[in-house]
Amino acid sequence: MDSRDLTSEQARIVCDRLIPCVQLLHKWQRRMRQVGFPNGDALLLATDNAYESAAELTTRLHQLTDKTEIVFPPKPDRRRRGRNV
């Protein structure tokens, strides 16, 4: 089984369940920056990576709800170095 085997309904259910997690991760990112976490902090970097991954997963699942295939360009690997935001 792979992503092509998911029904639109299955993709929608998973996507709908992930959205609150993505929103929470985004809230944590904003709050961590507001209170002054340094950009290279391990917890902030982990939160950034988790948010980016969860947001991409949600987007891909959403695309499966209408079976539209969109090819994403490769993203730069940010996991090995700090982000300058």
HULIN-V235313 format. One record per residue. N is the residue number from 1. RES is the residue in one letter. PHI is phi in whole degrees, -180 to 180 (999 if undefined). PSI is psi as a letter, one per 30 degrees, with the letter a starting at -180 (* if undefined). Layout:
[[N;RES;PHI;PSI] [N;RES;PHI;PSI]]
This chain:
[[1;M;999;k] [2;D;-143;a] [3;S;-61;f] [4;R;-69;f] [5;D;-86;f] [6;L;-71;k] [7;T;-80;l] [8;S;-59;e] [9;E;-65;e] [10;Q;-62;e] [11;A;-63;e] [12;R;-64;e] [13;I;-62;e] [14;V;-65;e] [15;C;-59;e] [16;D;-62;e] [17;R;-77;f] [18;L;-81;f] [19;I;-54;e] [20;P;-61;e] [21;C;-66;e] [22;V;-63;e] [23;Q;-63;e] [24;L;-65;e] [25;L;-61;e] [26;H;-65;e] [27;K;-62;e] [28;W;-62;e] [29;Q;-57;e] [30;R;-60;e] [31;R;-65;e] [32;M;-62;e] [33;R;-72;e] [34;Q;-63;e] [35;V;-86;f] [36;G;99;g] [37;F;-59;k] [38;P;-69;l] [39;N;-57;e] [40;G;-90;g] [41;D;-62;k] [42;A;-61;e] [43;L;-69;e] [44;L;-65;e] [45;L;-63;e] [46;A;-64;e] [47;T;-65;e] [48;D;-59;e] [49;N;-64;e] [50;A;-64;e] [51;Y;-63;e] [52;E;-61;e] [53;S;-67;e] [54;A;-66;e] [55;A;-66;e] [56;E;-66;e] [57;L;-61;e] [58;T;-62;e] [59;T;-63;e] [60;R;-64;e] [61;L;-65;e] [62;H;-61;e] [63;Q;-65;e] [64;L;-73;f] [65;T;-67;f] [66;D;-116;g] [67;K;56;g] [68;T;-86;k] [69;E;-100;k] [70;I;-123;k] [71;V;-94;k] [72;F;-90;k] [73;P;-70;l] [74;P;-63;k] [75;K;-94;k] [76;P;-66;k] [77;D;-79;j] [78;R;-99;f] [79;R;-73;f] [80;R;-93;f] [81;R;-142;l] [82;G;-72;l] [83;R;-97;k] [84;N;-104;i] [85;V;-109;*]]
